[in-house]
Amino acid sequence: MTLKTGLLTTLLPAALCAAPAHAKVIDQGEIGFTVAHTAQVPATPADVWKMLRMPQNWWSKDHSWSGDAANFWLDSQAGGCFCEKLPDTGSGVGSVQHARILFAKPNELLRLSGAFGPLQGEALDATLTIQIKETPTGSALRFDYVVGGYMRFKVAEIAPAVDKVIGEQLVGLANALGGALPPTRDEKAAEESAAETPEAKEESGLDAAVADLVEDEAKPAPDESR
């Protein structure tokens, strides 16, 4: 979307796009929501990291202010900017900060703080966490976007639209890396089995969003002196 007209209406048309197989609004309340998207790609974590640092190659121009993805750039160090240049139309060159880098661990994790698109005009905090994990066939990717604060949108309406927009960016990243891989037969079977368990039905909200971000705490060694 060239983000020049409207608010919610600018999100919806461009959001009607193909998204990774695993995508959903996993949590929402009166003041915010969380969306999550996953995909697997035939690229090494190092290649994924290299591509992440070049948003001009995968972030959709339809979700820019200039209408041209070539104007994106990203400084992948903490404090760095995911920004966009606004070409000179007679009044000088402008710029937009889409997000600020909070955490950068090459080949593993990139975390950005920024309310994208029309959300930028609201009193919101928003965090996009991008995880990369090596797999036998390449890399698994996960986008978690957490939005909260005061906004002039109805959460029930804006959350699904933002969900699709974030999904489109993961599709763009996957395509730039050779295309998303379909889930294997074993992965499909495992998902179907997990979905039928009571534990899976109860898993929701923040716990589900960060389940694969937190490692199990190391258990202390038993005291053999007793």
C-alpha positions as CSV (number, residue, x, y, z in Angstrom):
1,M,0.0,0.0,0.0
2,T,1.3,3.4,-0.8
3,L,0.3,4.7,2.6
4,K,-1.3,8.0,1.7
5,T,-5.0,7.4,1.9
6,G,-7.2,6.2,4.8
7,L,-6.3,4.0,7.7
8,L,-7.9,0.6,7.9
9,T,-8.9,0.8,4.2
10,T,-5.2,1.0,3.2
11,L,-4.4,-2.2,4.9
12,L,-7.2,-4.4,3.7
13,P,-6.8,-4.5,-0.2
14,A,-3.1,-5.3,0.0
15,A,-3.6,-7.8,2.7
16,L,-5.5,-10.1,0.4
17,C,-2.5,-12.1,-0.6
18,A,-1.0,-15.6,-0.2
19,A,0.5,-16.2,3.2
20,P,2.6,-19.0,4.7
21,A,0.6,-22.1,5.7
22,H,1.1,-21.4,9.4
23,A,-0.3,-18.0,10.3
24,K,-2.9,-16.6,12.7
25,V,-3.9,-14.0,15.2
26,I,-2.9,-15.9,18.3
27,D,-4.0,-13.4,20.9
28,Q,-6.1,-10.2,21.1
29,G,-7.7,-8.1,23.7
30,E,-9.1,-4.6,24.1
31,I,-5.8,-2.8,23.8
32,G,-3.7,-5.0,21.5
33,F,-3.0,-8.3,19.7
34,T,-0.3,-10.7,18.6
35,V,0.1,-12.4,15.2
36,A,2.5,-15.2,14.3
37,H,3.7,-16.6,10.9
38,T,6.1,-19.4,10.1
39,A,7.7,-20.8,7.0
40,Q,10.6,-23.0,5.9
41,V,13.0,-22.0,3.2
42,P,15.8,-23.8,1.3
43,A,18.5,-21.3,2.5
44,T,21.1,-21.4,5.3
45,P,20.6,-19.1,8.3
46,A,23.6,-17.0,7.0
47,D,21.8,-16.5,3.7
48,V,18.6,-15.6,5.5
49,W,20.4,-13.1,7.7
50,K,22.0,-11.5,4.6
51,M,18.6,-11.2,2.9
52,L,16.9,-9.8,6.1
53,R,19.4,-6.9,6.0
54,M,18.2,-6.0,2.4
55,P,14.5,-5.2,2.9
56,Q,14.5,-3.6,-0.6
57,N,14.6,-7.2,-1.9
58,W,11.7,-8.6,0.0
59,W,9.5,-6.0,1.8
60,S,6.6,-5.2,-0.4
61,K,6.5,-1.9,-2.2
62,D,2.7,-2.0,-1.6
63,H,3.5,-1.4,2.1
64,S,5.7,1.6,1.6
65,W,5.2,5.3,1.6
66,S,7.1,6.0,-1.6
67,G,5.7,3.1,-3.7
68,D,9.2,1.9,-4.4
69,A,10.9,-0.9,-2.4
70,A,14.3,0.4,-3.7
71,N,13.9,3.2,-1.1
72,F,14.1,0.9,1.9
73,W,17.3,0.4,4.0
74,L,18.1,-1.4,7.2
75,D,21.0,-0.9,9.7
76,S,21.0,-4.2,11.5
77,Q,22.8,-3.1,14.6
78,A,21.0,-2.2,17.9
79,G,19.6,1.3,17.6
80,G,19.8,1.0,13.8
81,C,16.9,2.1,11.5
82,F,14.6,0.2,9.2
83,C,13.9,3.3,7.2
84,E,12.7,4.5,3.8
85,K,13.8,7.5,1.7
86,L,11.1,9.8,0.3
87,P,12.3,11.1,-3.1
88,D,12.5,14.8,-3.7
89,T,9.3,16.1,-5.2
90,G,10.4,19.7,-5.2
91,S,10.6,20.3,-1.4
92,G,13.6,18.2,-0.6
93,V,14.3,14.6,0.3
94,G,12.2,13.1,3.1
95,S,12.4,9.9,5.1
96,V,10.3,7.5,7.2
97,Q,11.4,5.4,10.2
98,H,9.4,2.1,10.0
99,A,11.1,0.5,13.0
100,R,14.2,0.7,15.2
101,I,16.4,-2.4,15.8
102,L,16.3,-3.6,19.4
103,F,18.2,-6.9,19.1
104,A,20.4,-8.3,16.4
105,K,22.0,-11.8,16.7
106,P,23.3,-12.7,13.3
107,N,21.8,-15.9,11.7
108,E,19.4,-16.3,14.7
109,L,17.2,-13.4,15.7
110,L,16.3,-9.8,14.6
111,R,13.9,-7.8,16.8
112,L,12.5,-4.4,15.7
113,S,10.3,-1.9,17.4
114,G,7.8,-0.1,15.2
115,A,4.2,0.4,14.4
116,F,4.0,-0.2,10.7
117,G,1.9,1.7,8.1
118,P,-1.1,3.6,9.4
119,L,-0.5,2.2,12.9
120,Q,2.4,4.6,13.1
121,G,-0.1,7.4,13.6
122,E,-1.5,5.8,16.8
123,A,-0.3,5.7,20.4
124,L,1.1,2.2,20.0
125,D,4.1,0.1,20.9
126,A,4.7,-2.7,18.4
127,T,7.5,-5.3,18.3
128,L,8.4,-7.6,15.4
129,T,10.6,-10.6,16.3
130,I,12.1,-12.6,13.5
131,Q,13.6,-15.9,14.4
132,I,15.8,-18.1,12.2
133,K,16.5,-21.8,13.0
134,E,18.6,-24.2,11.0
135,T,16.8,-27.3,9.6
136,P,18.0,-30.3,7.6
137,T,16.6,-28.6,4.4
138,G,17.6,-25.0,5.1
139,S,16.0,-22.7,7.7
140,A,12.8,-22.3,9.6
141,L,11.5,-18.7,10.0
142,R,9.1,-17.2,12.4
143,F,7.6,-13.7,12.6
144,D,5.9,-12.6,15.8
145,Y,4.3,-9.1,15.8
146,V,3.0,-7.8,19.1
147,V,0.9,-4.6,19.1
148,G,-0.4,-2.8,22.1
149,G,-1.6,0.6,23.3
150,Y,-4.3,3.2,22.4
151,M,-5.5,3.2,18.8
152,R,-8.5,4.5,17.0
153,F,-9.2,1.1,15.4
154,K,-11.3,-1.8,16.5
155,V,-8.9,-4.6,17.4
156,A,-11.2,-7.2,16.0
157,E,-11.1,-5.5,12.6
158,I,-7.4,-4.3,12.5
159,A,-5.8,-7.5,13.9
160,P,-6.8,-9.8,10.9
161,A,-5.7,-7.1,8.4
162,V,-2.3,-6.6,10.1
163,D,-1.9,-10.4,10.3
164,K,-2.2,-10.7,6.5
165,V,0.1,-7.8,5.9
166,I,2.8,-9.3,8.2
167,G,2.3,-12.6,6.4
168,E,2.9,-11.0,3.1
169,Q,6.3,-9.8,4.2
170,L,7.2,-13.3,5.2
171,V,6.1,-14.6,1.8
172,G,8.3,-11.9,0.2
173,L,11.3,-13.0,2.3
174,A,10.7,-16.7,1.5
175,N,10.3,-16.0,-2.2
176,A,13.6,-14.0,-2.2
177,L,15.3,-17.0,-0.6
178,G,14.0,-19.5,-3.2
179,G,10.4,-20.0,-2.1
180,A,8.7,-21.5,0.9
181,L,9.1,-25.3,1.4
182,P,5.9,-27.3,1.9
183,P,5.7,-29.1,5.2
184,T,6.9,-32.7,5.2
185,R,4.5,-35.7,5.7
186,D,6.0,-36.2,9.2
187,E,5.5,-32.5,10.1
188,K,1.8,-32.6,8.9
189,A,1.2,-35.8,11.0
190,A,2.9,-34.2,14.0
191,E,0.7,-31.1,13.7
192,E,-2.5,-33.0,13.3
193,S,-1.6,-35.1,16.3
194,A,-0.7,-32.1,18.5
195,A,-3.9,-30.3,17.5
196,E,-6.0,-33.1,18.9
197,T,-4.4,-33.0,22.4
198,P,-6.0,-31.0,25.3
199,E,-2.7,-29.3,25.9
200,A,-2.7,-27.9,22.3
201,K,-6.3,-26.6,22.7
202,E,-5.4,-24.8,25.9
203,E,-2.2,-23.2,24.5
204,S,-3.0,-19.6,23.7
205,G,-1.9,-16.0,24.1
206,L,1.6,-14.9,25.0
207,D,2.7,-18.4,26.1
208,A,2.0,-19.8,22.7
209,A,3.7,-16.8,21.0
210,V,7.0,-17.2,22.9
211,A,7.1,-20.9,23.5
212,D,9.9,-21.5,21.1
213,L,11.8,-18.4,22.3
214,V,12.4,-19.6,25.8
215,E,14.7,-22.5,26.6
216,D,14.0,-24.9,29.5
217,E,15.8,-23.8,32.6
218,A,18.7,-26.0,33.4
219,K,17.9,-28.3,36.3
220,P,20.4,-28.3,39.2
221,A,22.5,-31.4,39.6
222,P,21.4,-33.6,42.4
223,D,23.1,-33.3,45.7
224,E,24.9,-36.6,46.1
225,S,26.1,-35.8,49.6
226,R,22.7,-36.5,51.0
